[in-house]
Amino acid sequence: MGSIDFRPTLVAPDDDPYLWLEDVEGEDALDWVARQHKSTLARFGGTTFDADQALLTEIFDRPDRIPYVNRRGGLLYNLWTDADHPRGLFRRTTMESYRSAHTDWDVLLDLDALAEAEDEDWIWAGAVTLPPEHDRAILRLSRGGSDAVVLREFDVLNRCMVEGGFFLPEAKGGVDWLDRDHLLLSSAYGGDDKVTSSGYSRTVRLWQRGKPIESAPNLFETAPSHMAAWADVDRTTNEEQVWYAEKLDFFNTRWHLGDRHGPNIAIDLPTDAWFDTERGWLAVRPRQAWTVGDKTYQADTLLGISFSSFLKGCRNFQILFEAGERRSLSGFYWCGRRLVVAILDDLVSVYEYWTPDQTEWRRSVQTDLPNIGVANVWQFDDHGDDSNGDLIGSVETPLSPPSFSLMEPGKAPVVLKKAPTIFDSSGLVATRHEAVSVDGERIPYIQTGPAKAKDNPPVHMTAYGGFGHPILPSYRGAFGKIWLERGGVGVVANIRGGGEFGTAWHDAGRRENKPRSHDDFAAVAADLVKRGVTVPDRIAAEGGSNGGILITNMLTRYPERFGALFCTIPLVDMRRYTKLLAGASWVAEYGDPDVDEDWSFLQHYSAYHTAMPDQRYPPILLATTRRDDRVHPGHARKMAAKLQAMGYEAHFYEPAAGGHGYGKDNRERAAFIALGFSFMRQAIGWEQDINGTH
């Protein structure tokens, strides 16, 4: 247990004695963090931790892992990290070379060399290249992994920064090329009138080469209370076309069509609709039921129409997909005149392809996808105007690593690369089960582990349950190596609040319904015991970000069902979350604590406020990173301090870098994970040496 701070405990919603820990770089706060950090490493470090960190680093740095690529102007681009290049190499190659056993890579930028030369903690955050030649790029460079980035123009052909080129100091946001001498800038840089209450860009500016950013005119702006504004150039049309967006909240956006002078046409769609256009066609999915004329389309229905006809007022939609009770739309996009539609049919991946013409929409279906696993299909080309319709497919299961295949229109998929096998899966099985939550809802979960497990094996549980984001059973090589291969069991739960079964499933775990997602997770833990898989003291649960609310509610609401809780980069304090970094952008998911009606339900799942002394809470490790500028590290800091003051076994870990993740490079990421698993093993009594023996 970390050192206890005996400051007064919280007694009222706005009486917060740990506000000083929200001062990220404050002297007192950093002193507290340093003491906590040292104590946690002393308790859970040691030879097993060192060995696990080395093992995981080796896995993350393996030279035979898949170098994932996208295609720009006919060449394949990749960011590669390894032991010698922890920050990464920005590089490219040809398709012919990529298909070969030994790819010949052309290195464009060595980020480690750049960081050393400039004495900066640069972390790669992407590059926006200029089509069609892709000879210039705007690099996105993050300090320590934060969301805020520095923008710098890079000469791809000469492999150097452009002297006197585009440059923007650190801020959240990005750009798109309009032409070689003009950028559309969507950045929070430039003062209070350029940033929303969520910390994102409030404006879209036209930035001309050689001109100071201060002189760049606003083309578009949104209200300061809205989430963000941005713009993208559509290069699939013959004339210049720019999409302008103002994101009202996390699930609502207003769209406008225009050009370099600003928006001209407001798109007549519900703000909650998700849509995509390409080459004269529009596909749209309303999040809620949508009545158009005398027709009502149910939530999550996918509709198609000629875009020019739509702009003229026609609403004669073709229905392409209709949701069912456990059949949902997980995504769609245009690629080379085909609409790619991703479906989850009772958690099984299905891909459909729709090709429209003036008389009909033709449909085909992808086959041979796994019943338990993950299948992803995405565009090979990074820019729509470059696309010839080629797709990339990836398939994996909890026990088989992913493959990487080229899917050309009209041809069978061709495997380009296969990921290495990381752990020994012999004797392991992946099975699907369902728990029954407190209100009778059936909650699916995937269990992976030994076909014949020993009595009361250690079980690791995880879930997310937020923002309509589905969690599917993927191949987790590092987890398999340090948990499954050693005799443990892994469980991934599909709780409400996620997107596994569409909008209704998401809404059933959103705002005032958020506790339902926590009930679901606890129900899965209870079902594992009921089925005789294990006992509560042998269950360790892990969750991060939105999952931090989940894990801390397991602590305060269902402590008897777990032996250990690992809470990472967490959201915890639901009274002040809107005032911390990007928190205001999540009001649509959780509610507004400054509105009495919303606080009336938020207070019941704000574990920072519901934690009470003299309970039987299991041990918990709260871990965050100092450079997380999305979810404030104060959440984890304050929760750990409060629990320690109450006398609970609560530990804290905070590396200096990493952003909203587990580290800025593979070694730091490995340390974060290894420490968490060392804690969980000790807390549930699963002691083992590095070889995995009991």
C-alpha positions in Angstrom: 0.0 0.0 0.0 1.3 3.5 -0.9 1.9 6.2 1.7 -1.2 7.6 3.2 -2.1 11.3 3.0 -4.2 12.2 6.0 -5.8 15.3 4.6 -9.6 15.4 5.2 -11.7 13.0 3.2 -14.5 14.2 0.9 -17.7 15.0 2.7 -19.8 16.9 0.1 -19.9 17.0 -3.7 -17.9 20.2 -4.0 -15.8 19.9 -0.9 -12.7 18.4 -2.6 -9.6 18.3 -0.5 -7.5 16.8 -3.3 -7.9 19.5 -5.9 -4.2 20.2 -5.5 -3.5 16.9 -7.3 -5.2 18.3 -10.4 -2.2 20.7 -10.8 -0.4 18.3 -13.3 3.1 19.9 -12.9 2.6 21.4 -9.4 5.5 20.9 -7.0 3.3 19.3 -4.2 1.5 17.1 -6.7 4.7 15.9 -8.3 6.2 15.2 -4.9 3.2 13.0 -4.1 3.4 11.3 -7.4 7.1 10.5 -7.0 6.5 8.9 -3.6 3.6 6.9 -4.9 5.5 5.8 -8.0 8.5 4.7 -5.9 6.3 2.8 -3.5 4.4 0.9 -6.2 7.5 -0.1 -8.1 9.1 -1.3 -4.8 6.1 -3.4 -4.1 5.4 -4.9 -7.6 8.8 -4.6 -9.3 11.5 -7.2 -8.9 12.8 -10.1 -10.9 9.4 -11.3 -12.3 8.4 -7.8 -13.3 11.8 -7.2 -14.9 11.5 -10.5 -16.8 8.0 -9.7 -18.0 8.9 -6.2 -19.1 11.8 -7.7 -21.1 9.6 -10.4 -22.6 6.8 -8.0 -23.6 9.3 -5.5 -25.0 10.7 -8.3 -27.2 7.2 -9.2 -28.4 6.3 -5.6 -29.2 9.7 -5.2 -31.0 9.6 -8.4 -33.0 11.0 -7.9 -36.5 8.6 -10.4 -38.0 5.4 -8.6 -36.9 3.2 -7.2 -39.7 4.3 -3.8 -41.0 0.8 -2.3 -41.6 0.7 0.0 -44.6 -1.5 2.3 -46.5 -1.1 3.3 -50.1 -0.5 6.9 -51.3 0.3 7.6 -54.9 1.1 4.0 -55.6 3.6 3.6 -52.8 3.1 1.9 -49.4 3.8 3.9 -46.3 4.5 2.6 -42.8 5.7 3.9 -39.3 8.0 1.2 -37.9 9.2 0.9 -34.3 11.7 -1.6 -32.9 14.5 -1.9 -30.3 16.8 0.3 -32.3 14.1 2.8 -33.3 11.7 3.1 -30.4 10.2 6.4 -31.7 10.0 5.0 -35.2 11.0 5.2 -38.8 8.6 6.9 -41.3 9.3 4.8 -44.5 7.8 3.6 -47.8 8.2 0.8 -50.3 6.7 -0.6 -53.5 4.0 -3.2 -53.7 6.4 -5.6 -55.4 8.9 -5.3 -52.6 6.2 -5.5 -49.9 5.1 -8.8 -51.3 8.6 -10.2 -51.1 10.0 -12.0 -48.1 12.5 -9.2 -47.5 11.0 -5.8 -48.1 13.3 -3.0 -49.2 12.2 0.1 -47.3 13.0 3.7 -48.2 13.4 5.6 -44.9 12.0 9.1 -45.1 12.5 10.2 -41.5 14.2 8.7 -38.4 12.2 10.1 -35.6 14.7 9.0 -32.9 17.4 11.0 -34.7 15.2 14.0 -35.0 14.3 13.9 -31.3 17.9 13.6 -30.3 19.0 16.4 -32.7 16.3 18.8 -31.4 16.3 17.6 -27.8 12.6 17.0 -27.9 10.4 14.1 -26.7 8.9 13.6 -30.2 6.3 10.9 -30.6 4.8 10.2 -34.0 1.2 11.2 -34.4 0.8 10.9 -38.2 1.5 12.7 -41.5 -0.8 14.4 -44.0 0.6 14.1 -47.5 -0.3 16.2 -50.5 -2.0 14.3 -53.3 -1.5 13.3 -56.0 2.3 13.4 -55.9 2.6 13.0 -52.1 5.9 14.8 -52.2 5.1 17.1 -49.3 3.7 16.3 -45.9 2.5 18.0 -42.7 4.0 16.0 -39.9 2.1 15.7 -36.6 4.6 15.6 -33.8 3.5 15.0 -30.2 5.6 15.7 -27.1 5.4 12.6 -24.9 2.4 11.2 -26.6 -0.1 13.9 -25.8 -3.1 14.7 -28.2 -1.7 18.2 -28.8 0.7 18.2 -31.7 3.2 20.5 -33.4 2.6 20.7 -37.2 5.7 20.9 -39.5 6.0 20.8 -43.2 8.3 18.0 -44.5 9.9 17.6 -48.0 9.3 13.9 -48.7 11.6 13.8 -51.8 14.6 15.5 -50.0 13.8 14.0 -46.6 14.0 17.2 -44.6 11.9 19.8 -43.0 11.0 22.7 -45.3 12.9 25.8 -44.4 10.3 28.6 -44.0 7.5 26.1 -44.6 4.3 25.6 -42.7 4.8 25.4 -38.9 2.4 25.6 -36.1 3.2 25.4 -32.3 1.7 22.8 -30.1 -2.1 22.6 -30.0 -4.9 20.1 -30.5 -6.2 19.8 -34.1 -4.9 19.3 -37.6 -4.9 20.3 -41.2 -5.8 19.2 -44.7 -4.1 20.3 -47.9 -6.2 22.5 -50.2 -3.3 22.9 -52.6 0.4 23.2 -52.4 0.3 26.7 -51.0 -2.9 26.6 -48.9 -3.9 24.6 -45.9 -7.3 24.2 -44.2 -6.4 24.6 -40.5 -8.6 23.1 -37.8 -6.5 23.9 -34.7 -7.1 25.2 -31.2 -3.9 27.3 -31.5 -4.3 31.1 -31.5 -6.1 32.2 -28.3 -9.4 31.7 -26.5 -11.5 32.6 -29.5 -10.0 29.6 -31.4 -10.8 26.9 -28.8 -14.0 25.3 -27.6 -14.8 24.4 -24.0 -13.7 20.9 -24.9 -10.2 22.1 -25.8 -10.6 21.5 -29.6 -10.6 23.8 -32.6 -13.5 26.2 -32.8 -12.6 27.5 -36.3 -11.5 26.5 -39.8 -8.9 28.9 -41.2 -7.4 29.3 -44.7 -3.6 29.4 -44.2 -1.5 30.6 -47.1 2.1 29.8 -47.5 4.4 32.5 -46.3 1.7 34.3 -44.3 1.6 34.4 -40.5 -1.1 32.2 -38.9 -2.5 35.3 -37.3 -3.5 36.7 -40.7 -5.3 33.5 -41.7 -9.0 34.3 -42.2 -11.7 32.3 -40.6 -13.8 30.3 -43.1 -16.0 28.7 -40.6 -16.6 28.6 -36.9 -18.8 26.9 -34.3 -20.1 28.0 -30.9 -17.6 27.8 -28.0 -19.9 25.4 -26.2 -19.8 23.0 -29.1 -17.2 20.2 -29.3 -15.2 21.1 -32.4 -15.0 22.4 -35.9 -13.0 21.0 -38.8 -12.9 20.7 -42.6 -11.8 18.0 -45.2 -11.1 18.3 -48.9 -13.1 15.9 -51.1 -10.9 15.0 -54.0 -13.3 12.5 -55.6 -15.1 15.2 -57.6 -13.9 17.2 -60.6 -14.5 20.6 -59.0 -13.1 21.8 -55.7 -15.2 20.6 -52.8 -14.7 21.1 -49.1 -16.7 19.6 -46.2 -17.2 21.7 -43.1 -18.3 20.2 -39.9 -19.3 21.5 -36.5 -19.5 18.8 -33.9 -22.3 19.8 -31.5 -21.5 17.0 -29.1 -20.1 13.5 -29.3 -23.0 12.2 -31.3 -24.3 15.2 -33.2 -22.7 17.0 -36.1 -23.9 19.6 -38.6 -22.3 19.3 -42.1 -21.9 22.0 -44.8 -20.6 21.7 -48.3 -18.5 24.5 -49.8 -15.1 25.4 -51.2 -12.0 27.4 -50.2 -14.2 30.5 -49.5 -16.3 28.8 -46.9 -19.6 26.7 -46.7 -22.3 27.2 -49.3 -24.9 24.4 -48.6 -26.2 23.1 -45.3 -26.7 19.3 -45.6 -30.3 18.5 -44.7 -29.7 15.4 -42.5 -30.4 14.8 -38.8 -27.4 15.9 -36.7 -27.2 12.4 -35.3 -26.8 10.9 -38.8 -23.6 9.3 -39.9 -23.0 9.5 -43.7 -20.4 9.2 -46.4 -20.4 10.4 -50.0 -18.2 9.6 -53.0 -18.5 10.1 -56.8 -22.1 11.2 -56.8 -23.6 8.8 -54.2 -24.7 9.3 -50.6 -25.1 6.6 -47.9 -26.6 7.7 -44.5 -27.5 6.0 -41.2 -29.6 7.9 -38.7 -28.8 7.2 -35.1 -32.5 7.6 -34.1 -35.7 7.0 -36.1 -36.0 9.5 -38.9 -39.3 10.5 -40.6 -39.0 11.8 -44.2 -42.3 12.7 -45.8 -44.7 9.8 -45.1 -41.9 7.3 -44.4 -40.2 6.6 -41.1 -36.8 4.9 -41.1 -35.9 3.1 -37.9 -32.6 3.8 -36.0 -29.5 2.4 -37.6 -31.1 1.8 -41.0 -28.6 2.3 -43.8 -30.0 4.3 -46.8 -28.5 5.1 -50.2 -29.3 7.7 -52.8 -27.8 9.7 -55.7 -26.2 12.7 -54.0 -27.1 15.2 -56.7 -30.8 14.0 -56.4 -30.6 14.4 -52.7 -29.3 18.0 -53.0 -32.3 18.7 -55.3 -34.7 17.5 -52.7 -35.3 13.9 -53.7 -35.7 11.5 -50.7 -36.3 8.3 -52.6 -33.9 6.2 -50.5 -32.8 2.7 -51.2 -32.8 0.7 -48.0 -29.4 -1.2 -47.8 -29.5 -2.4 -44.2 -32.0 -2.7 -41.3 -31.0 -3.4 -37.8 -32.3 -6.4 -35.8 -32.4 -7.2 -32.1 -28.8 -8.5 -32.2 -27.8 -7.4 -35.7 -26.2 -4.0 -36.0 -24.3 -1.8 -38.4 -20.8 -1.2 -37.2 -19.5 0.9 -40.1 -19.6 1.8 -43.8 -17.6 3.8 -46.3 -17.2 4.3 -50.1 -14.2 2.8 -51.9 -13.8 3.0 -55.6 -17.6 3.2 -56.4 -18.5 0.4 -53.9 -20.1 1.0 -50.6 -18.4 -1.3 -48.0 -20.8 -2.2 -45.2 -19.6 -3.7 -41.9 -22.2 -5.7 -39.9 -22.2 -7.5 -36.6 -24.7 -10.3 -36.7 -24.9 -11.5 -33.1 -21.2 -10.5 -32.7 -20.2 -12.3 -35.9 -18.6 -10.1 -38.5 -20.3 -9.8 -41.9 -19.2 -7.6 -44.8 -21.5 -6.6 -47.7 -20.6 -4.6 -50.8 -23.1 -2.4 -52.6 -22.5 -1.0 -56.1 -25.1 1.6 -57.3 -25.9 2.7 -60.8 -28.8 4.6 -62.3 -31.3 1.7 -62.0 -30.3 -0.4 -59.0 -28.0 -1.2 -56.1 -26.2 -4.5 -56.6 -25.2 -6.5 -53.4 -22.5 -9.1 -52.7 -21.4 -10.7 -49.4 -18.0 -11.6 -48.0 -17.8 -15.2 -46.8 -15.5 -17.3 -44.7 -15.3 -15.0 -41.7 -14.8 -16.4 -38.1 -17.7 -17.0 -35.7 -15.5 -16.0 -32.7 -13.0 -13.4 -33.7 -12.5 -10.1 -35.5 -12.6 -9.4 -39.2 -11.7 -5.9 -40.5 -11.8 -4.6 -44.0 -10.6 -1.1 -44.9 -9.5 1.1 -47.8 -6.0 0.4 -49.0 -5.5 3.9 -50.4 -5.2 6.8 -48.0 -7.0 9.3 -50.2 -10.3 8.7 -52.0 -9.1 10.2 -55.3 -6.2 7.6 -55.4 -8.4 4.6 -54.9 -9.0 2.0 -57.5 -11.3 0.0 -55.2 -8.7 -2.1 -53.5 -9.3 -3.2 -49.9 -7.2 -4.6 -47.2 -8.6 -7.4 -45.0 -7.5 -8.6 -41.6 -8.8 -11.7 -39.8 -7.9 -12.9 -36.3 -9.3 -14.9 -33.4 -8.4 -15.1 -29.7 -6.1 -18.0 -30.5 -4.9 -17.2 -34.1 -2.8 -14.1 -35.0 -4.0 -11.7 -37.7 -3.4 -12.1 -41.4 -3.1 -9.1 -43.8 -4.7 -9.6 -47.2 -5.1 -7.6 -50.4 -8.7 -7.7 -51.7 -8.9 -6.4 -55.3 -12.4 -6.0 -56.8 -13.5 -9.2 -58.6 -10.6 -11.3 -57.2 -10.0 -13.7 -54.4 -8.2 -12.2 -51.3 -4.4 -12.7 -51.4 -2.5 -12.9 -48.1 0.3 -10.4 -48.0 1.6 -10.9 -44.5 0.9 -13.0 -41.4 1.6 -12.0 -37.9 3.8 -14.3 -35.8 2.4 -16.7 -33.2 3.2 -15.1 -29.8 2.0 -17.7 -27.3 1.4 -21.4 -27.2 -2.3 -22.0 -27.7 -2.2 -25.8 -27.4 -4.9 -26.9 -25.0 -6.7 -23.5 -25.1 -10.2 -22.9 -26.3 -12.3 -19.8 -26.9 -16.0 -20.2 -26.0 -19.0 -17.9 -25.9 -21.3 -17.6 -22.9 -24.1 -15.3 -21.6 -24.7 -13.9 -18.2 -28.0 -12.5 -17.0 -27.9 -8.9 -15.7 -30.0 -7.5 -12.9 -32.8 -6.5 -15.2 -32.8 -9.8 -17.1 -30.8 -8.7 -20.1 -28.5 -11.3 -21.6 -24.8 -10.2 -21.6 -22.5 -12.1 -24.0 -18.9 -12.7 -23.1 -16.0 -14.6 -24.6 -13.9 -16.9 -22.4 -10.5 -18.0 -23.5 -8.3 -20.5 -21.5 -7.5 -24.1 -20.9 -10.0 -26.6 -22.1 -9.4 -28.4 -18.8 -8.5 -25.8 -16.3 -7.2 -26.5 -12.8 -9.4 -25.7 -9.8 -10.1 -22.0 -9.4 -7.8 -20.7 -12.1 -6.9 -17.0 -12.2 -9.3 -15.1 -14.4 -8.6 -11.7 -16.1 -11.8 -9.8 -17.0 -12.0 -6.7 -19.2 -14.7 -4.6 -20.9 -15.3 -1.0 -22.1 -19.0 -0.3 -22.3 -19.0 3.3 -23.7 -19.5 5.6 -26.6 -21.1 2.9 -28.8 -17.7 1.3 -29.2 -17.8 -2.6 -29.6 -15.2 -4.8 -28.0 -14.5 -8.0 -30.0 -12.4 -11.1 -29.2 -9.1 -10.3 -30.9 -5.7 -12.0 -30.7 -3.9 -10.5 -27.7 -0.4 -11.8 -28.0 1.2 -10.2 -25.0 -1.8 -11.1 -22.8 -1.6 -14.6 -24.1 2.0 -14.9 -23.3 2.0 -13.7 -19.7 -1.5 -14.9 -18.7 -3.1 -17.6 -20.9 0.1 -19.6 -21.5 0.7 -19.8 -17.8 -2.7 -21.3 -17.0 -4.9 -18.2 -16.7 -8.3 -17.5 -18.2 -9.2 -14.4 -20.1 -12.8 -12.9 -20.4 -14.0 -10.1 -22.7 -17.5 -8.9 -21.8 -19.8 -7.2 -24.2 -21.6 -4.9 -21.7 -24.2 -2.3 -22.5 -22.9 1.2 -23.5 -20.8 -0.4 -26.2 -21.8 -0.7 -29.9 -22.1 -4.5 -30.2 -25.8 -4.4 -30.9 -26.4 -0.9 -32.2 -27.8 2.4 -30.8 -30.2 0.7 -28.5 -27.4 -1.2 -26.8 -25.4 1.9 -26.5 -28.2 4.0 -25.1 -29.0 1.3 -22.6 -25.6 2.0 -21.0 -25.4 5.8 -21.5 -26.2 8.8 -19.2 -28.6 7.7 -16.5 -28.3 4.1 -17.7 -24.6 4.0 -17.3 -24.9 1.9 -14.0 -26.5 -0.8 -16.2 -23.2 -1.4 -17.9 -21.6 -1.8 -14.5 -24.3 -4.3 -13.5 -23.6 -6.2 -16.7 -19.9 -6.6 -15.9 -20.6 -7.7 -12.3 -23.1 -10.2 -13.7 -20.4 -11.8 -15.9 -18.2 -12.1 -12.8 -21.0 -13.8 -10.9 -21.7 -16.1 -13.9 -18.1 -17.3 -13.9 -18.5 -18.3 -10.3 -21.9 -19.9 -10.9 -20.5 -21.9 -13.8 -17.7 -23.2 -11.6 -14.9 -21.5 -13.5 -13.3 -19.9 -10.5 -14.0 -18.1 -7.2 -14.3 -14.3 -6.7 -10.9 -13.9 -5.0 -9.3 -15.2 -8.2 -10.9 -12.7 -10.5 -8.8 -9.7 -11.6 -10.6 -7.0 -13.6 -9.0 -4.4 -15.8 -10.4 -1.3 -17.6 -9.2 2.0 -19.0 -10.5 5.4 -19.9 -14.3 5.1 -19.8 -13.5 1.7 -18.4 -12.0 3.5 -15.4 -15.6 4.4 -14.4 -16.4 0.7 -14.7 -13.5 -0.5 -12.6 -14.0 2.0 -9.8 -17.7 1.1 -9.7 -16.7 -2.5 -9.3 -14.7 -1.3 -6.3 -17.6 0.6 -4.7 -20.7 -1.3 -5.9 -19.5 -4.9 -6.3 -16.3 -5.4 -4.3 -17.2 -8.9 -3.2 -17.0 -10.2 -6.8 -13.3 -9.4 -7.4 -9.9 -10.1 -6.0 -8.0 -7.3 -7.7 -8.8 -4.2 -9.9 -6.5 -2.6 -12.4 -7.7 0.9 -13.4 -5.8 2.6 -16.2 -5.8 6.2 -17.6 -9.2 6.5 -15.9 -12.2 8.8 -15.7 -13.4 8.7 -12.1 -14.5 12.1 -10.7 -17.9 12.7 -12.4 -18.5 16.0 -10.5 -15.5 17.8 -12.1 -14.8 15.8 -15.3 -16.3 18.5 -17.6 -13.8 21.0 -16.2 -10.8 18.8 -16.8 -9.1 18.8 -20.3 -11.4 17.2 -22.9 -14.1 16.3 -20.4 -16.7 18.7 -21.7 -16.8 16.8 -24.9 -18.3 13.7 -23.2 -21.5 15.3 -21.7 -23.6 13.5 -24.3 -22.3 10.2 -23.0 -22.5 10.9 -19.3 -24.5 14.0 -18.5 -23.7 17.4 -17.2 -22.9 17.5 -13.5 -23.7 21.2 -13.4 -27.3 20.4 -14.3 -29.1 19.3 -11.1 -31.2 16.7 -13.0 -28.0 15.1 -14.4 -26.1 15.2 -11.2 -28.9 13.4 -9.5 -27.9 10.2 -11.4 -24.2 11.0 -12.0 -23.5 11.1 -8.3 -24.4 7.5 -8.0 -21.7 6.3 -10.4 -19.1 8.8 -9.5 -16.9 6.4 -7.4 -14.8 9.3 -6.2 -17.9 10.4 -4.3 -19.5 7.1 -3.4 -16.3 5.5 -1.9 -16.9 5.0 1.8 -14.7 3.9 4.7 -14.9 0.6 6.5 -15.9 -1.5 3.4 -14.3 -4.7 2.2 -12.8 -3.2 -1.0 -10.3 -5.4 -3.0 -6.8 -4.1 -3.7 -6.7 -1.6 -6.6 -3.9 -0.1 -8.8 -4.7 3.2 -10.5 -2.3 4.0 -13.3 -2.2 7.1 -15.6 0.4 9.1 -17.5 1.4 12.7 -16.9 1.2 13.6 -20.6 -2.4 12.5 -20.9 -4.2 15.6 -22.1 -7.4 13.8 -22.9 -8.4 12.2 -19.5 -6.8 14.3 -16.8 -4.3 12.4 -14.6 -6.0 14.1 -11.6 -8.8 11.5 -11.8 -6.5 8.7 -10.9 -4.4 10.7 -8.5 -7.3 11.9 -6.4 -9.0 8.5 -6.3 -5.8 6.9 -5.1 -5.3 9.6 -2.4 -8.8 9.4 -1.1 -8.8 5.5 -0.9 -5.4 5.6 0.9 -6.7 8.1 3.4 -9.6 5.8 4.2 -7.1 3.0 4.8 -7.6 0.9 1.7 -4.9 -0.9 -0.3 -4.7 1.4 -3.2 -1.6 1.8 -5.3 -0.7 4.5 -7.9 1.6 4.6 -10.9 2.3 7.5 -13.2 5.0 7.5 -15.8 6.0 11.0 -17.1 5.0 10.3 -20.8 2.6 8.2 -22.7 -0.4 10.4 -23.5 -3.8 8.6 -23.4 -2.0 5.3 -23.6 0.5 3.1 -21.7 3.8 4.6 -22.8 5.6 6.6 -25.5 7.5 3.6 -26.8 7.4 -0.2 -26.6 9.6 -0.5 -23.5 7.5 2.0 -21.5 4.3 0.3 -22.7 5.7 -3.1 -21.6 6.6 -1.7 -18.2 3.0 -0.4 -17.7 1.5 -3.7 -18.6 4.0 -5.8 -16.7 3.5 -3.8 -13.5 -0.3 -4.1 -13.8 -0.1 -7.9 -14.2 2.4 -8.2 -11.4 0.0 -6.4 -9.1 -3.0 -8.5 -10.2 -1.1 -11.8 -9.8 0.0 -10.8 -6.3 -3.4 -9.5 -5.3 -5.3 -12.7 -6.3 -2.6 -15.0 -4.8 -1.3 -16.3 -8.2 2.4 -16.3 -7.5 4.7 -17.7 -10.2 8.1 -17.5 -11.5 9.1 -16.2 -15.0 8.6 -19.7 -16.4 5.0 -19.7 -15.4 5.1 -22.5 -12.8 2.8 -22.4 -9.8 
